[in-house]
Amino acid sequence: MDFELPPDLVAYLDVLDDFIERVIKPLEQKDDNIRFFDHRREDARTDWERGGLPNAEWEELLHQAKRLADEAGHYRYPLPKEFGGQEGTNLGMAVIREHFARKGLGLHNDLQNEHSIVGNNVGLLLMLEYGTDKQKQEWIGDLSLGKRHFAFGITEPDHGSDATWMETTAVRDGDEWVINGEKTWNTGIHTAQYDMIMARTSGQPGDGAGITAFLVPTSSPGFEVKEFLWTFNMPTDHAHVGLTDVRVSDDAVFGGEGRGLQVVQHFFNENRIRQAASSLGAAQFCIDESIAYAKERKPFGKPLATNQGIQFPLVELQTQCEMLRALIHKTAWSMDKYGVFQVSQQVSMCNYWANRLCCEAADRAMQVHGGMGYSRHKPFEHIYRHHRRYRITEGAEEIQMRRVAGYMFGFMGQKSPKGVTEGAS
């Protein structure tokens, strides 16, 4: 059994670090762009005049960084070579995400809106896997270049964690479908030209089958963004959306009629392992910074680092990081070897524990740094506010534990990976 990372992946981390230092860091410092990453001026990200939406200049800066990364051949790393990618693996993405997050916040990687110079273009990956020939022809070019994207309309106001109890419906009317319902926490809808709406087309509430994904133009009559929901960590791009008699053609069906939850589960598994790796990297950053500060800070005439009250909590956090890192690497490697649906239990373990660990590490870092840790002169309170969301979104930690328990006790009732999905998100 070999626990060494692939040499080419380790070498690629050095290439990325060099690109960050030569290209991204100078852009981060140019024209006071650093204001978007200066924790004392965090309001720079938020356009309060537009209801708390992301500042357009900030989003343009992120796009500029992505364009530079794309020109250098990094942004499309996980994509097939025919689309300008490097055939990047799930293991590679996990290692890169942790590596970036361990550097702290910056233009190279900002988890508040999933920005990274190595893109996690889930929409394109799903299009390659589930799109029809016509959809691929229409979408792949624009998705590859970042010219357009679609949001994900899954969660509903009255049904958050259990996507199978879906009240949004789509009824066939000749060659069209008529969609009615509501979605909430519809992230990224402020710039999305399409929304991937999950709607029940057959079956009963609670059934895993019978839910269909539709690519719905956000300009459709009857499609309405009701409000953007303000959060613990602003700005917001999370909307409450309503659909009233929205009509789409059969061409809007994505992933096959009645098989929408399979698309969702594929998205969740790949995204959750990368999110787990990012949370691990952020947790390690908090620990690293706390260790360095404890060596320098000398209250009562001796370094904080000599106190077991400082040492032991950080030892526990570091031990958890090491164990989690091994599980994330094994899980991501298994996804590459055996398929994305074969390690759902391990993905849930990684995800809920990593997100919890990051919050605990950020909280401990604030404590070690004292008043400065609590202030916006340090990034820990921002890290806590941001990563606290991941203990709820994309499947709350209780749902992740429920899924693990389902496998342990035989309650999942899962069929084949190509069949009905597992139910709750």
N, C-alpha and C positions, 0 to 999 in steps of 0.2 A: 504494500500500500504506500503510495507516494503522495505526500502532503505538500510538495513543492508546487508553487505556481508555475505555469508554463513560462519558460525563459522569454519568449517573444512578447508575452503580456507584461512581464516585469520591465523589459526594455521599452515597451510602448509607454509606460508610465513616465519614464525619463523624457521621452519625446514630447509628451503632453506638458510636462513641467516646463520644458524649454520653451514651448509655444506660449504658455501662460506668461512667463517672464518677459519674453521678447515682444509679444503682440498684445496680449490681453491686459496686463498690468499697466502699460503706458496709456491704453485707451481708458482704463478705469480712472487714471489720474488726470486725464485731459478735460479741459473745459469744466472743471469742478464736477465731473461725473462721480467723484468719490462721495458726493453728497447723498447718493442713493444707498451707500453702504456705511455711511457715518451714522452710528446708532443714535447720536444726539440729534440728528436731522432726519429721522426716519419718516417724518411727515412729507418729505420730498417725494416719496413714492406715491402718495395719495392725492388725487384730484378731488378736493372737498367740494369744489364748485360743480362737479358732475356726480354728486351723490356718493363720493367715496370710491370711485373707480380708480384703477391704476393710472398713474400719470403717463400721458402719451409719450413724453420725452424719455421716461424710464423704459417703457416698452420698446421704444425705437432703439435705445442703447442696447438692450438685450438682443434685438434683432440684428443689430450691427455686429455684435460679438459672434452671433451664430453664423452670419455670412462670412466673416473672417475665418471661423473654424471650418466652415464648409469648403472654402477656397483652399484651405490647408489640408483637406482630406480627413478631418476628424469628426465633423458633425454627424456624418452618416455611418459611423463605425458599425452599428449593428445590422445595417442593411446588406442585402445581397450585392455582389460586385457589379451585377448588371445595372444596378441603380446607384452606382457610385459609392457603395459601401465597402466594408472590409470583412464581411461575413462574421462580424463580432458575435461572440457567444454570450449566453446568460451569465456564465462565470466571469467573463471579461467585463460585462456591464456592471456586475456587482462589485468587482474589485475596483473599477474606475470610479464608481459612485462613492464608495467608501473613501478612496484616496482623495477625491475632490472635497468631500465634506470635512475630512480631517484637517484640511487647510483653513477651514473657517469660511465665513461668508465672503463673497466677492463676485466680480463679473464673470469669473470662470465657472461659477456654480452657485445658484441661488435657489434654495429649495422652496421659497415662498410661492413661487409659481412654476416649479419644476424646470427652471431654466438650467441649461448646461451646455458647454461647448461640445460635449459628446451627447448628441440628442437621444431622447427617449421617445421617438416618433411612433407612439403606439397606434395612431390612426393609420399610418402607412403600413405598419406590420400587420395590422388586422385586415387592411385592404388586400394585401398580398395573399393572406390566408383564406379570406372569406368572400372577397368581392367577385362579382360576375365578370365575365370578359369585358362587357360594356362598361361596368363601373371602373374596372382597372384602367381601361383606356382613357376614361374621362378624368380619373382622380390621381393616378400615380405620379404623373409629371408635376402637378401642382403641389401635391403632398411632399414630394421629394425636395422641392425648392422652397417650401414653406409659404407658398403664395396663398393657400387657403387651408382651412382645417375644419373639422367638425367637433362639436362638443358632445358630451355624453349625458343624455337625459334618462336616468335610471331611477333615482330616489324620488319618492312621492311624499307629499306633506303628511299623510296619515300612515304611510308604510315605509319606514326608513331601512331597517336592517334586512327585512325579509322581502326580497324583490319578487317572490312568487305571488304575494298578495297584492297584485297590481290592479289598480282601478282604471288606469288609462286603457282605453280600448281602441281597436281599429276594426272597422266593419267593411267588408268588400262591397263595392257598388260598381258593378260592371268591371271595367278595366282599372278602376281606381279604388283607393282605400280612404275611408273617412275616419279621422283620428280625433278623439275627444279625451281630455284629461288634464292633469297638472303634474309638473315636475318641480322639484326644489333642489337647492344646492347644485344647480346646473352650471358648473365651473367653466369659465372661458367663453361664455355665450356672448359677451360684449363685443367680441371680434369674430365670432364664428359665422360663417356663411351657411352652415348646415348644423343641425342638431340630430344626433343619433338617438331617436326616441324609441324606448321599449314600450310596447303596447300588447295587451292580451288580444289575441285573434281567435283563440279557441280554448277549450278546457275550462276548469273551475278555479276559483281562488285557491292558492296553495299548490297548484300543479306546477311542476318544473317545466313541462312541455306546454306549448300553446302560446308562448310569448315570442313576438316577432320584433326584430330591430328594423327601423325605418330611417333612412337618411332624408330628413325633412328640411327643406330650405327655410331659413329663419325669416325670409321675406314673404312667406306664404300667408295669404289671408286667413285670419283666425289664429295666427301664432303671435303670442303677446308675452313680452317680458314684463311681469307685474311689478317686481321690485328686486333690488339687489340687497342681499342680507349682510348687514355689518357684522364683523367678527372680532374675536379676541385680538387678532393680528391683522391690521388693515394694511393695504387697501383691500377692497372686495371685488371679486369677479364672479361671485356665487349668486345665481339668480333664481327667483321663483317664476316659473314659466307656465302659461296656460295655453291650451290648444282647444279651439272651438270649431268643430266641423272643418278641420284642416284636411284638404284633399291632396293626396299624392298618388302617383302612378305605381304600377306594379314594379317598375324599375327601381323604386325607392327601397324595396325589400333588401336587407343586407344580411347575408349569412343563411338565408333560407327561411321560408315560412315556418313559424313555430319553434325555431331553433335559436332565438335571440339570446337566451341565457348561456348557451355554449360560447357565444361570442364574448359575453360579459366575463365568464369564468376564465377564458383565455387571457383577456385583458387584465383581470385581477391578479392572476397568478404571476404573470411576468412583471406587472407593475409593483406588486407587493414585495417581491424579493429584492427589487431595486430600491424600493422605499426602505426596506429593512437595512440594506447596506448603507444607505444615506444616513439613517438614524444612528447606525453603529459608528459611522465616521464622525458625526456631530458629537456623539457621546465621547468618543476618544479625544476629540478636540478639547472638550470641556475638561477632561481628566488631565491631558497634557498641559493645558494652561494652568490648572490648579497646582500641579506638581511644580511647575516653574515658579509660580508665585509663592508657594510655600517655602521654597528654597531661598527666595529673596527677602521676603517680609520677616522682620525681626522685632516683634513686640516683646516686651519684657526682657530684651537683651539677647534673645536667641531665635533662630529661624523657626517659623511655624512647622517646618518639615520635621523637627525633632519631637513633636507632640504626637502621641499615639491617637489622640482624638482627631487629628488631621489625617494621619497615615491610614488607619484602619478602614474608614469609609471609602477612601480612594482605592485601597487594596481590594475591597469587595467589588467595587465598580470595575476595576481593571480585570479581575478574575472573570466577571460576567462577560466583559468584552471579548476576552480570549475564547471563552467557550462558545459565545454567539458567533464569532468570526468563523470558527471551524464548522458550525452548523450551516451558516449561510453559504460558505464555499462548497460544502458537500451538496447542499440542496440545489444551488445553481448548476453545479456540475451534473447532478442527476437530471435536471431539466434538459440539459443539452444531450445527455446520453439516452434517457428513457422517454422524454416527452414532457410537455408542460403540464399535462393533466395527471401525471403519475406521482407527483410529490405535493399534492395539495395540503396534506397534513403537515408536512415539514415547512411549507411556505407560511402557513398560519402560525406555526410556532415561532418562526423567525420574525414575522411581522409584528405580532403583538408584544413579544418580549423586547425587540429592538426599540419600538416606539416608547415603551414604558421606561426602558433603560436610559434612553436619551433624556427624557424628562427628569429622571432621578439624577443623572450626571449634571445637567444644567442647574438643577436646584442645589446640588452639592457644590458646584463651582461658585454659585452666588454666595453660599455660606462661607466657603474658604476665602473668597475675596472680600467678604464683609460688605461695607457700604458701597464700595466701588462695584462689587459684583451685582448689587441690586440696581445700580444706576445704569444709565444709557451710555456711559463711557466704556462699558464692556458689553460684549455681545450676548451674554448668557441669558438675560431676561428675554431678549428677542428669540433666541434659540428655543427657550422654554415655550414662549407663546406660540411660536410656529409649530413645533413638533407636538404640542399638546393636541392639535387637531387630528393628528394621525392615530391617536388612540380612539378616535370616533369615526373618522371618514374611511371610505373604502373597506368598510367592515369593522365595527367597533371591536375592541379587544375581547369583549365578552362573546361576540360572534365568532371570533377566531378560536377562542377556547372551546366554544360549543362545537365547532367543526372538528377540532382535534378530538374532543370527547366522542363525537359521532363515529370517528374511525376506531377509537379505542374500544368502544362498547358495541359497535356494530349497528349504530342507528342511522348511518348515512343513506343506506339503500341505493348506493351508487351503482349504476350499470356500467357499460363500457365507456371509455373516454370519449367516444364519438356519439354517445347516446345522451340521455337526459342529464342535465347538470345536477349539482348537489343540492339545489334549493336555496337556502339563505345565503346572502352575500358574505 
